Amino acid sequence: MRKTITAVAAALLVLSATPATADPVIVDEPDTSDLTTTWTFAPLGVPVFGLIQSIVKAPNGIIPN
């Protein structure tokens, strides 16, 4: 009988320690006010100006001066 009571008490202790997962998570909208650089302006889904800039700089990365 004592083992049963101990097991029930331990189970209640474990179950009471678990966090409540049914609560909804509220997330604010991200701050996008600084996303106006050449790498984040992407009218075609690709950062066009950043892509052009990296293509122009590529030969210097392959062949060092």
PESUL-V517472 format. One record per pair of residues at least 24 apart in sequence whose C-alpha atoms are under 10 Angstrom apart, sorted by the first residue. I is the first residue (numbers start at 1). J is the second residue. D is the distance in Angstrom with one decimal. If there is no record, write none. Layout:
BEGIN
((I:J:D) (I:J:D))
END
This chain:
BEGIN
none
END
